[in-house]
Amino acid sequence: MIHSFDLEKKVLSGVLQHQYKWEEISSFLNDRDFYSEDSKVNVSIFKLLKNALNNAENIDETILVQRIQQLKATFPDSVDVAEYIYSLAFYKITEKIFLSSVRELKKYTARREIYNSCKNVADFVKSADPNLKYAELVEQSDQIYNKNIKDFEMSEAGPVNLFEMMEELVEDRGNNPVEDFGMLGPHPRVNEMYGSLLLAGNISVIVARSGVGKTNFCMDYTTKVSAEHGVAVLHFDNGEMSEDELIFRQCSAMTGIPVWLLQTGKWRTTAYKDWSVDEVVAKVRSAWDKIQGMEFYYENVAGLSPDEMCSLLKRFYFSKIGRGNPLIFSFDYIKSDFGSIGKADGWQQVSYLVHKFKQTIHRDLSFDGKPCVSMLTSVQSNRLGITSNRNVGAIVDDESVVSLSDGITQFCSHLFLLRRKVAEELHEEGANFGTHKLINLKARHLGKDALRAIHPVEMPDGTKKQNFVNLKLENFRIDECGDLQDIVDSSNGGGVEVRQNNPDQLPM
């Protein structure tokens, strides 16, 4: 079996000699860590030490010998327990080596847990009902395998005193400064005002009416971040689009060639705008070099329950990405027709779904106590979000447009409303400032220009409005066109240069 008698002995010596460290290790050192088949004496000694120290007793080798003799325990190898315990007390082990030995012993425990989990999965599969659905078989096997591994990781962490970590963390970050925190996206103003929308363990949500471009925004954002930072994307589609549709959209965004030309295959024979046929062909084929090394995985999850989707996400992460590695998770989109949570109302289904996703990326897929997966998703706005045939004064741009559930706003880190500009706005703001507005409804963290994000913009007439980011959507390509402050500065004759996406930095 997988064990180390000598390492167990080191740890016992350390516990006996450095009892003041017990509180530091007691949360994750337990009976399971002492498993030597050579002798059961180690686990017996540990149990006595643990009980004494948990009761705040002073215990030495003499008391320990007396207590284990009182148990009248016998061991298969006929070890002289008294002599063995005295050897533990006199073994020279420093505090540093002791703590290091504890960590090494936990590695053996982890290996045993993996081994036993594999055996348990094998036993379950052999004895499972032959009529069990494939999805249930896989899901239950996954749960059996990951339960012990997850428990092991969590037990080692335990609650921590944040103030004990503060000096080291802040000083270390000062020694190794970074320009920005997290994986930043392609839009300069969004980065400056709101920081990364893809921080590990967080969920960012785009809310919009149908056909406005929420899927387009999420696809564009995650793909560009993936290319810039070398991180894989896993995209779950809730039955809205096929693989082919997404591929053609991605190619259109990368090349500027309309989807129609790509889908019909006429991109080899048709000129577009002021581009000749040869230029169109060259632009399309320029994408082949751009996608080399990029990873964008697609899965149709229509009809799956939240539990099944989370199980699928975990299996993909563990098998394809690997524990501790980053992953961008894209989900298109949050809705309430799962049909798998009994008679729960739509808002209850949505709350459960968002809760499951949050739990999965924040806790289940963490490594060494730190989340590894970031999530971007979207939700359809309710009828309050309708803007067609409305004047500007009648448009609702707040959280009330979020459909179905307050749970969405509760669990997300960023919430943005994406909508088309109405004719009045296009006329007043000008063509240079795009076709759409990206309006922040919630931000759990902000970027380096936080004041620009939270302070209202003073308009030429003296009124104040919430700031927003301008976007231009064309052929599934998204370009940022500054914010409301840039519009005001431009109207005041400031000669504002609107910074847009740099095509040389990103492949889109």
C-alpha angles and dihedrals in degrees: 000000000000108000145110118222092188093052091049088052091052092052092049090051089051094050091050095047101036102040091153087071093059096098089054095056104025094090094067108016107089146153092279090067092067106068109136113153087201089075141348090214094097096059091045092053092045092053091054092047092047094050092048096047093044087056090049092245124156107236132179135177094274094053090044091054091050093051096048090047088053088058089061088213120169125207127209095237093050092234117184096244096192093051090045093052092048088052089055091053094050097042108113109236126156124218090249094052090045094056091043090052091053090055092048091049090054088058090061089050090052091051091051091049091052091048093048092045090055090050091049091051090050091050091048094050092048093051099035120122108267088223093057111123116253093239092052092047092053094042095050091045089052092050092050092050099044100040097077093039092052092045090052093052093047095047091056094054107048124160114325133203104242093200091059088059099041101087094045094046097046094042091047091051088049090053090050107033122185130204093231137005120242131355106319122209133227098270116089098201093045089052094048096045104035107015120215119355089199107060111154113265093018133110120214118193132202114200120197144140119268114285096014095110110264092136090046092052094049094046092047094046098046094044094051093046089048091053095045097047102029094240124143122241125218111198121196113196117200094214097287102111138021127230091257093052092052093046093053091046092051092049091049091051092050096047107027090234114135117256090236092063091048096045094048092045091233093123088100094057107030132079118219126207105316093338119107122224090261091051092050090051091048092050092050094048091047086074093067092071092043095058096049108121094006119127122207113161122195130202129174105220099175110146095016121125122237089255092051092048092050090047089052091049092051094047091050092048096048095043102037107024104026132223115299096019123116123253133181111219117200121189123189104218151346112226138143107242100098093123091202108093100077114247095333117149120249094258091050091051091050093047090051092048094050091044091052092049092048092049091048099050097035100043115004095050096040122118126205088355094305127107117241105185127074123196136209120184142154141223133197116250121234125245091283086071094062111118104169115114091007129117119232094260092058097052119107114219103173142088092283089081091067108109128227108353148033085210089080093060091040097057102035125091095205128025120187132181114218117195141155118256113248121233092264092055094045089053096046098041099039135230093280090070100061139241104276141046125224106201121187115227098171135010121181089185134017139208132249092283095053093150090061088055099048104031116085117241117246109231125214090258092055097256122122128230135184112261121248139177123248119226133186115211117194129151089350089300116125124205127179116232104190126267139277091278088057089052091052093046090050093050089051091058094257094141092229117197106215110219114218137182113301107234091198092062100045130040098232 
